[in-house]
Amino acid sequence: MAAVEIEPTPQPQPKLGPVAPRDRIFTLDMLRGWAILGILAVNAMTFAWPFALEAGGDLVPPYPHDQANIVGHWVTDVFFQDKFRSLFSMLFGVSIFLIGGERSDPARGGLLTRRLLWLGVFGLIHGLAFWYGDILLHYAYCGLIVMLLRSWSAKRLIWVGGGLNLLFALLSAAAMMAQTLASGAAGDGGQGGNPFAIGQDDLMALIQTYQSGWPGAQVENAKAWLMLQTFSLGLIPVTMGLMMLGLGLFKAGFLVGKSPTWVYLLMLAMGAANLAALGWYDWIEASAPWGAEDASGGLAGVAGSFAWVITLGYVSMLILMTRFGLKVLTARLAPVGRMAFTNYLTQTLIMTTLFYMPWGLHWFGEPAWGPGPLWMAVGGVWIAQLIWSPLWLSVFQMGPLEWVWRCLTYGRMVPILKPAATAAQGDPVSI
C-alpha cells in the first residue's frame, strides 16, 4: 500500500505590532530625546520671525542688537544649528530598518511603506495648516528611497552615507568662501543669489501680515512652505546620506553603545575641535554690526558645514556618560525620545499659539522676542516635555500621536495602555 502524503498544516504568521516597551533600545530613545529638544532651539526663530532673517542678507532685524540677542543667536548657531537635525535624520534611518527589517521581508516592507506614506500626510497637514518649517514630508519621501537600501551592510552604508556628507560639507564650505569673496567684491552684504532675500520694507510688511492674524498669517505660511519644500528637494542627497550613515552606525554598534571607548573618545575630540573653531569664528561674525561683511571671512560658514561631526561628538558624549555612571542624567531624555513624534508636533502647537495662531498671543515679530529672550520660551517647553513625557508613559506605552500613527499604519486599533493592563489581549510580535 502506498504511503499517503499529508500536507503540513500551515502555521499562522504572527501578527505584526508596535515594539513593546521592554524591547526598546535605551540608547536610541535617549539620543532621540536629545535630538527633539535641540531641534526646538533651532526652530524657535522661525516660529517668531520671518524666515528671511535666518536666511542671510543685509536685513536689519527689528529686535535690538544687544548682548542678550548676540549671545542668544551665537549659542543657537554654534551648539544647535544643523547638529540636531543631523542627529534626527540619522536616527530616522535607523527606524527605517527597525520597522521594515530586511528587504526580503515583504510584510514588514509593506508596513514600512504605509508608515512613511502616513508620515507624509502628517507632514502636509503640519506644514500647510500650522508651520512652514515642517520636515516630516521631507523625511517621508527620503525614507521611501532609503528603504530600498536598508539591507546594505554597515560598512557600505557608512562609506556611502559618510561620503555623501563629506562631499556636501566640502561643497558647502567652498560655496561659503566663494560667496564671501563675491559679496565682498559686489558690496551686497552677502545677499546676492539668495532666493529667500527680501527688502527691509518687505520684512516689516510681512511681520504686519503675520500679526494681522488669520487668514493673512495662514497665507504667508503656505507661501513660505511652498518655497521651503521646493528648496528641500535639493537636500535629498544630504538627508539620504545622513539616514544611511545613521543606519550604518547602528548596524556597526556605534549608536547603541557597543563600540570601543576609544572610538567614542576620538569622535568626541573631533567634534569638540570643530565646535571650538565654529564657536570662535561665529562669535567674530555675531559680534559685527548688522549688515556688515562677514567678519570671519567665511570661516564661520566653513566650520558650520561640518555640523554632523559635532553631532557625532554629541552622540559620543551621551553614550560615554551613560556608560560611565551618569545614566541617571541621560535617562531623563529617553521618555522624551519615546514620544518624539508627539513632542515635535506639540512644540509647533505651543510656539505657533504664542506667536501667530488666531487663538494665541500674537507675539510674532515683537522686538521683545529676539534670539536671547526666545530662550525663555524654549526652556519652558523643554521643562514641560521633560515632565509630561515620563508622566504620560507611566500609564501608556506610547505617546498619543504615536498611537494615532501606529493605528493608521497597522490598519487597526493597537493597544496604548501599558502591557500590564493589556496582557489579556495577547502579545504581538514586536518590531
Backbone torsions as a table, in degrees:
resi	resn	phi	psi	omega
1	MET	NA	130.2	-178.9
2	ALA	-71.7	142.4	178.9
3	ALA	-70.2	140.3	177.8
4	VAL	-89.9	122.2	179.0
5	GLU	-82.7	128.8	-178.9
6	ILE	-105.6	122.6	177.6
7	GLU	-65.3	132.0	177.2
8	PRO	-64.3	140.7	178.9
9	THR	-72.2	121.4	179.8
10	PRO	-61.9	135.2	179.5
11	GLN	-84.4	135.3	179.1
12	PRO	-63.2	137.5	177.9
13	GLN	-75.8	136.0	178.2
14	PRO	-61.7	143.2	-179.6
15	LYS	-76.0	130.8	177.5
16	LEU	-71.6	144.7	180.0
17	GLY	-156.4	169.6	-179.8
18	PRO	-61.3	155.4	179.0
19	VAL	-63.7	137.2	176.8
20	ALA	-75.0	148.4	-179.7
21	PRO	-53.1	-36.5	-177.8
22	ARG	-68.3	-19.3	-177.0
23	ASP	-99.1	1.8	-178.8
24	ARG	-71.6	153.6	-179.9
25	ILE	-96.1	113.3	-173.4
26	PHE	-56.3	-46.7	-174.6
27	THR	-59.9	-40.6	179.3
28	LEU	-65.8	-42.5	178.1
29	ASP	-63.9	-40.7	179.6
30	MET	-63.6	-46.0	179.3
31	LEU	-66.4	-36.9	178.5
32	ARG	-65.9	-38.5	176.0
33	GLY	-63.2	-43.1	176.2
34	TRP	-58.9	-43.2	-178.1
35	ALA	-65.5	-45.5	-173.3
36	ILE	-69.5	-32.6	175.9
37	LEU	-70.9	-42.5	-178.8
38	GLY	-67.0	-31.6	179.7
39	ILE	-60.8	-37.0	-179.8
40	LEU	-61.3	-37.8	-179.5
41	ALA	-60.3	-34.8	178.9
42	VAL	-78.0	-41.1	-175.8
43	ASN	-73.7	-18.8	-171.8
44	ALA	-55.4	-43.3	-178.5
45	MET	-63.2	-32.7	-178.4
46	THR	-80.9	-13.9	169.5
47	PHE	-78.7	-32.5	-170.6
48	ALA	-99.8	-18.9	-174.0
49	TRP	-142.3	158.3	175.3
50	PRO	-59.2	146.5	-177.6
51	PHE	-61.6	-27.1	-178.2
52	ALA	-57.1	-29.4	179.1
53	LEU	-66.4	-30.3	-179.2
54	GLU	-90.8	-11.7	-173.0
55	ALA	-90.4	2.9	178.6
56	GLY	95.7	-173.9	-177.4
57	GLY	102.0	-169.8	-174.5
58	ASP	-111.4	27.6	177.7
59	LEU	-66.4	145.0	174.7
60	VAL	-102.0	111.5	-178.2
61	PRO	-63.3	147.8	178.8
62	PRO	-71.1	-13.4	177.9
63	TYR	-86.6	155.4	-174.6
64	PRO	-67.8	147.6	177.1
65	HIS	-89.9	63.2	-177.6
66	ASP	-103.6	179.6	-173.8
67	GLN	-63.5	-39.2	-178.6
68	ALA	-62.1	-43.9	-179.3
69	ASN	-73.3	-34.6	176.0
70	ILE	-62.3	-48.4	-178.9
71	VAL	-66.6	-42.2	-179.8
72	GLY	-59.7	-43.9	178.7
73	HIS	-67.4	-41.1	-179.8
74	TRP	-63.0	-44.6	179.7
75	VAL	-60.7	-43.2	179.5
76	THR	-63.6	-47.8	-178.3
77	ASP	-61.6	-45.8	-171.8
78	VAL	-77.9	-48.5	-170.6
79	PHE	-95.0	-17.1	-171.9
80	PHE	-124.2	-41.9	-172.7
81	GLN	-54.2	120.0	177.4
82	ASP	73.1	-18.0	-177.9
83	LYS	-71.3	-38.4	-174.4
84	PHE	-87.6	-31.3	171.3
85	ARG	-63.6	-40.2	177.8
86	SER	-60.8	-44.8	-179.6
87	LEU	-64.8	-43.1	-179.1
88	PHE	-65.9	-34.5	176.4
89	SER	-65.8	-41.7	177.1
90	MET	-60.5	-45.3	-179.0
91	LEU	-68.1	-31.4	176.0
92	PHE	-64.5	-37.4	175.7
93	GLY	-61.0	-37.8	177.1
94	VAL	-63.9	-42.2	-177.4
95	SER	-64.5	-29.9	177.6
96	ILE	-59.0	-41.5	179.5
97	PHE	-75.8	-41.3	-178.2
98	LEU	-63.2	-34.8	178.4
99	ILE	-83.9	-46.7	-172.6
100	GLY	-87.3	-16.6	-177.9
101	GLY	61.1	-156.2	178.6
102	GLU	-74.3	157.5	179.4
103	ARG	-65.0	-18.2	179.7
104	SER	-76.9	-5.0	-179.3
105	ASP	-103.0	97.1	-175.3
106	PRO	-67.9	-32.0	-178.7
107	ALA	-64.4	-47.3	-179.9
108	ARG	-73.1	-30.5	175.0
109	GLY	-63.2	-41.0	176.9
110	GLY	-66.0	-37.9	177.6
111	LEU	-62.2	-43.1	179.8
112	LEU	-63.8	-41.6	179.2
113	THR	-60.8	-46.1	178.8
114	ARG	-62.7	-39.8	179.9
115	ARG	-60.8	-44.8	-178.5
116	LEU	-70.0	-37.2	178.1
117	LEU	-65.2	-41.2	176.6
118	TRP	-66.9	-34.2	175.8
119	LEU	-61.5	-39.3	176.7
120	GLY	-61.6	-38.0	177.1
121	VAL	-64.3	-45.5	176.4
122	PHE	-58.6	-40.8	-178.9
123	GLY	-64.2	-40.0	177.6
124	LEU	-62.5	-45.3	179.7
125	ILE	-64.6	-46.2	-178.7
126	HIS	-60.7	-46.3	-175.7
127	GLY	-71.8	-42.5	-175.6
128	LEU	-82.4	-35.2	-174.9
129	ALA	-93.0	-22.2	-173.5
130	PHE	-125.0	-61.7	-170.2
131	TRP	-146.9	126.1	-174.4
132	TYR	-64.4	-19.6	-174.7
133	GLY	-81.1	12.4	-179.5
134	ASP	-51.5	140.7	176.6
135	ILE	-116.3	-4.9	-175.0
136	LEU	-65.1	-41.9	179.0
137	LEU	-62.5	-42.6	178.1
138	HIS	-60.2	-43.8	178.3
139	TYR	-64.5	-35.4	-177.4
140	ALA	-63.6	-50.3	-176.8
141	TYR	-77.0	-28.8	172.6
142	CYS	-66.6	-39.2	179.1
143	GLY	-63.3	-36.4	178.7
144	LEU	-64.2	-25.2	175.6
145	ILE	-83.7	-47.6	-176.4
146	VAL	-64.8	-27.9	179.9
147	MET	-60.6	-24.1	178.3
148	LEU	-72.9	-15.6	-176.2
149	LEU	-109.3	6.5	-169.1
150	ARG	-68.8	-16.7	178.9
151	SER	-92.4	2.9	175.0
152	TRP	-62.1	156.1	177.7
153	SER	-70.6	161.1	178.2
154	ALA	-58.1	-43.2	-177.7
155	LYS	-62.0	-44.8	-177.9
156	ARG	-67.0	-41.8	179.0
157	LEU	-62.7	-41.9	-179.0
158	ILE	-67.5	-43.3	-179.0
159	TRP	-65.9	-45.9	-178.4
160	VAL	-72.1	-49.1	-179.9
161	GLY	-63.7	-45.9	178.2
162	GLY	-65.5	-37.0	178.2
163	GLY	-63.9	-41.8	177.1
164	LEU	-61.4	-43.2	179.9
165	ASN	-65.5	-41.2	179.1
166	LEU	-66.0	-42.0	-179.9
167	LEU	-61.1	-48.0	-177.7
168	PHE	-71.9	-28.5	174.7
169	ALA	-65.5	-43.4	179.1
170	LEU	-66.0	-42.0	178.1
171	LEU	-64.0	-40.6	179.0
172	SER	-65.1	-42.9	179.0
173	ALA	-62.2	-42.3	178.9
174	ALA	-65.1	-39.5	178.9
175	ALA	-65.3	-37.3	178.2
176	MET	-61.8	-45.4	-179.3
177	MET	-67.0	-40.9	-179.8
178	ALA	-65.0	-40.1	179.6
179	GLN	-65.6	-38.6	179.0
180	THR	-62.8	-44.5	179.1
181	LEU	-65.8	-41.8	-178.1
182	ALA	-68.7	-41.9	-178.8
183	SER	-68.3	-33.3	176.9
184	GLY	-65.8	-38.7	179.4
185	ALA	-71.8	-35.8	-177.7
186	ALA	-84.8	-20.2	-179.2
187	GLY	68.6	31.0	-178.3
188	ASP	-103.4	10.7	177.3
189	GLY	67.3	17.5	178.3
190	GLY	89.6	10.4	-175.4
191	GLN	-88.3	-21.4	-175.3
192	GLY	-57.3	130.8	177.4
193	GLY	78.7	4.5	-179.4
194	ASN	-84.9	114.5	-176.8
195	PRO	-68.6	-17.6	-177.8
196	PHE	-96.6	-2.7	-174.9
197	ALA	-69.9	138.1	175.4
198	ILE	-135.9	167.0	178.9
199	GLY	-82.1	167.4	-178.2
200	GLN	-63.1	-41.8	178.2
201	ASP	-64.6	-37.9	178.2
202	ASP	-64.6	-36.0	178.4
203	LEU	-61.4	-48.9	-178.2
204	MET	-65.9	-36.9	177.8
205	ALA	-66.1	-37.5	179.0
206	LEU	-65.8	-41.7	177.3
207	ILE	-61.4	-43.2	179.2
208	GLN	-63.3	-36.7	178.4
209	THR	-64.2	-44.1	177.4
210	TYR	-63.1	-39.9	-178.7
211	GLN	-70.0	-19.1	-179.7
212	SER	-71.7	-12.2	179.3
213	GLY	86.1	-166.9	-178.1
214	TRP	-74.4	141.0	6.7
215	PRO	-93.9	-0.5	-176.1
216	GLY	-56.9	-48.2	180.0
217	ALA	-62.6	-37.6	-179.1
218	GLN	-65.7	-41.3	179.3
219	VAL	-64.9	-45.1	179.6
220	GLU	-64.7	-37.1	177.3
221	ASN	-61.8	-43.3	-179.5
222	ALA	-65.0	-39.8	178.6
223	LYS	-64.6	-42.9	178.7
224	ALA	-65.9	-37.8	179.0
225	TRP	-61.6	-46.1	-178.8
226	LEU	-62.9	-42.0	179.0
227	MET	-64.7	-44.4	-177.2
228	LEU	-69.7	-37.3	178.6
229	GLN	-65.5	-37.4	176.5
230	THR	-64.2	-44.4	177.6
231	PHE	-62.3	-36.1	-176.4
232	SER	-66.1	-21.4	177.5
233	LEU	-60.2	-32.9	177.5
234	GLY	-72.2	-13.8	-180.0
235	LEU	-93.4	1.6	-178.5
236	ILE	-55.7	-47.8	179.2
237	PRO	-61.7	-35.7	179.7
238	VAL	-66.1	-48.8	-179.3
239	THR	-64.6	-42.3	176.6
240	MET	-60.3	-40.9	178.6
241	GLY	-61.5	-42.0	178.3
242	LEU	-65.2	-41.8	178.9
243	MET	-63.3	-42.8	178.6
244	MET	-65.8	-42.4	178.7
245	LEU	-60.7	-44.8	179.3
246	GLY	-61.7	-44.1	179.8
247	LEU	-65.9	-39.8	177.0
248	GLY	-62.9	-42.1	178.0
249	LEU	-66.5	-30.6	175.1
250	PHE	-67.9	-49.0	-179.4
251	LYS	-63.0	-30.5	179.1
252	ALA	-80.4	-9.1	178.3
253	GLY	95.5	-6.4	-175.1
254	PHE	-64.3	-45.5	-175.5
255	LEU	-76.9	-8.6	178.1
256	VAL	-110.7	13.6	172.9
257	GLY	79.9	21.1	-176.4
258	LYS	-101.5	-1.4	178.6
259	SER	-78.7	158.7	177.4
260	PRO	-61.4	153.3	-178.4
261	THR	-58.6	-36.5	-177.6
262	TRP	-64.0	-29.6	178.4
263	VAL	-65.6	-45.0	179.2
264	TYR	-66.4	-38.0	178.3
265	LEU	-65.5	-38.5	177.9
266	LEU	-64.2	-46.4	179.7
267	MET	-66.0	-35.5	177.3
268	LEU	-64.4	-41.4	179.6
269	ALA	-66.9	-41.9	178.6
270	MET	-64.5	-43.0	178.5
271	GLY	-64.3	-41.1	-179.8
272	ALA	-65.7	-38.3	178.7
273	ALA	-64.8	-44.3	178.0
274	ASN	-64.5	-40.9	179.8
275	LEU	-63.2	-40.3	179.2
276	ALA	-64.0	-43.4	179.1
277	ALA	-64.8	-44.8	178.8
278	LEU	-61.8	-43.4	179.9
279	GLY	-60.4	-41.1	-178.9
280	TRP	-66.8	-52.8	-175.7
281	TYR	-71.0	-33.5	179.2
282	ASP	-69.9	-31.8	177.5
283	TRP	-67.7	-38.6	176.3
284	ILE	-60.3	-44.3	-179.9
285	GLU	-68.6	-43.9	-176.3
286	ALA	-65.5	-30.6	-176.2
287	SER	-80.5	-11.5	-179.3
288	ALA	-73.0	157.3	177.9
289	PRO	-62.5	154.4	177.4
290	TRP	-57.0	135.4	174.7
291	GLY	82.2	-3.2	-179.7
292	ALA	-75.0	161.6	175.2
293	GLU	-61.0	153.9	179.6
294	ASP	-58.5	107.6	-175.8
295	ALA	-69.0	-17.1	179.5
296	SER	-86.5	-2.0	-179.0
297	GLY	67.4	26.4	179.5
298	GLY	87.9	-6.0	-175.6
299	LEU	-71.5	-27.2	174.9
300	ALA	-63.2	-43.2	177.8
301	GLY	-66.0	-37.0	178.4
302	VAL	-62.5	-48.0	179.5
303	ALA	-64.4	-37.3	179.3
304	GLY	-68.2	-20.7	179.5
305	SER	-66.8	-19.5	-178.7
306	PHE	-105.1	37.4	-177.5
307	ALA	-58.7	-32.8	-177.5
308	TRP	-65.5	-23.6	174.7
309	VAL	-68.0	-41.5	175.2
310	ILE	-63.8	-38.2	177.2
311	THR	-56.5	-47.5	179.7
312	LEU	-65.8	-29.5	173.4
313	GLY	-65.8	-42.0	175.9
314	TYR	-60.4	-46.1	179.6
315	VAL	-57.6	-46.2	-179.5
316	SER	-62.4	-41.4	179.0
317	MET	-59.6	-47.3	-177.3
318	LEU	-67.9	-37.8	178.8
319	ILE	-68.8	-40.0	177.2
320	LEU	-65.8	-38.8	176.0
321	MET	-60.7	-42.9	179.6
322	THR	-65.6	-39.6	-175.8
323	ARG	-72.8	-32.1	-171.9
324	PHE	-114.5	49.5	164.4
325	GLY	91.7	3.8	-179.2
326	LEU	-111.8	25.7	178.8
327	LYS	-63.3	-25.0	177.4
328	VAL	-59.4	-27.3	177.5
329	LEU	-87.3	-48.7	-176.9
330	THR	-67.4	-24.9	179.4
331	ALA	-65.3	-22.2	177.9
332	ARG	-64.9	-22.5	-177.8
333	LEU	-83.7	-24.6	-172.8
334	ALA	-60.9	-46.1	178.4
335	PRO	-61.1	-35.5	176.9
336	VAL	-62.5	-40.0	179.2
337	GLY	-69.8	-33.8	177.6
338	ARG	-67.4	-22.8	177.8
339	MET	-113.7	35.4	-173.0
340	ALA	-60.9	-40.8	-178.8
341	PHE	-64.0	-47.8	177.1
342	THR	-62.3	-44.6	-177.0
343	ASN	-68.0	-36.9	177.7
344	TYR	-62.0	-48.1	-178.6
345	LEU	-73.3	-29.5	176.4
346	THR	-68.4	-36.3	175.2
347	GLN	-57.3	-43.0	177.9
348	THR	-62.4	-46.2	-177.7
349	LEU	-60.6	-43.5	-179.4
350	ILE	-66.8	-49.4	-174.0
351	MET	-69.6	-40.1	178.0
352	THR	-69.0	-30.7	174.9
353	THR	-65.1	-39.5	178.7
354	LEU	-68.4	-35.6	-166.0
355	PHE	-108.9	-35.8	-177.9
356	TYR	-152.5	-1.2	177.5
357	MET	-68.9	147.8	-175.2
358	PRO	-59.8	-26.5	179.7
359	TRP	-90.7	3.4	-172.2
360	GLY	-100.7	-156.4	-172.3
361	LEU	-95.8	-10.5	175.2
362	HIS	58.0	50.2	177.8
363	TRP	-88.4	1.2	-175.4
364	PHE	-57.9	129.9	176.3
365	GLY	73.7	10.1	177.6
366	GLU	-78.0	129.3	-177.8
367	PRO	-56.6	-24.5	-179.5
368	ALA	-68.1	-14.8	-176.4
369	TRP	-111.1	57.9	172.9
370	GLY	-77.0	-175.9	-177.3
371	PRO	-59.0	-28.6	178.0
372	GLY	-72.7	-61.6	179.5
373	PRO	-59.6	-26.0	179.0
374	LEU	-58.4	-25.8	179.1
375	TRP	-63.3	-22.7	175.6
376	MET	-67.1	-41.9	177.3
377	ALA	-66.0	-43.8	179.5
378	VAL	-60.9	-47.8	179.8
379	GLY	-61.2	-38.1	178.5
380	GLY	-63.1	-42.1	178.6
381	VAL	-67.8	-40.5	177.0
382	TRP	-56.9	-48.0	-178.5
383	ILE	-61.5	-44.5	-179.6
384	ALA	-60.4	-43.7	-176.7
385	GLN	-74.0	-32.0	175.0
386	LEU	-67.8	-25.4	179.3
387	ILE	-87.8	-49.0	-171.8
388	TRP	-77.1	-24.0	-178.2
389	SER	-63.5	-52.2	177.9
390	PRO	-67.2	-31.0	177.7
391	LEU	-64.0	-45.6	178.5
392	TRP	-62.6	-44.1	-176.3
393	LEU	-75.7	-7.2	172.6
394	SER	-73.5	-17.3	179.4
395	VAL	-114.2	-38.3	-174.8
396	PHE	-113.8	157.0	-177.7
397	GLN	-94.6	-0.9	176.2
398	MET	-158.5	163.3	178.4
399	GLY	-69.3	162.9	-177.4
400	PRO	-63.3	-41.1	179.4
401	LEU	-77.7	-28.1	170.4
402	GLU	-60.8	-40.0	-179.8
403	TRP	-64.7	-44.5	178.1
404	VAL	-60.7	-45.3	-179.1
405	TRP	-61.5	-43.0	-179.4
406	ARG	-69.3	-38.4	177.2
407	CYS	-60.9	-43.3	178.1
408	LEU	-66.0	-39.7	-178.6
409	THR	-66.5	-45.7	-177.2
410	TYR	-84.0	-12.6	179.2
411	GLY	72.3	24.1	179.3
412	ARG	-159.0	167.7	175.8
413	MET	-77.1	123.1	177.7
414	VAL	-102.2	151.7	-179.7
415	PRO	-62.0	140.3	176.7
416	ILE	-114.8	-26.2	177.0
417	LEU	-67.8	157.5	-179.5
418	LYS	-59.6	152.3	-173.2
419	PRO	-52.7	-34.2	-179.4
420	ALA	-60.3	-31.6	-178.8
421	ALA	-86.4	-10.7	-176.3
422	THR	-124.5	15.2	-176.4
423	ALA	-58.3	-32.6	-176.9
424	ALA	-69.2	-16.8	-178.0
425	GLN	-87.0	1.5	-179.9
426	GLY	95.6	164.2	-177.0
427	ASP	-116.1	101.7	-178.6
428	PRO	-68.7	159.9	174.8
429	VAL	-64.7	131.3	-174.5
430	SER	-92.0	129.8	173.6
431	ILE	-135.6	NA	NA
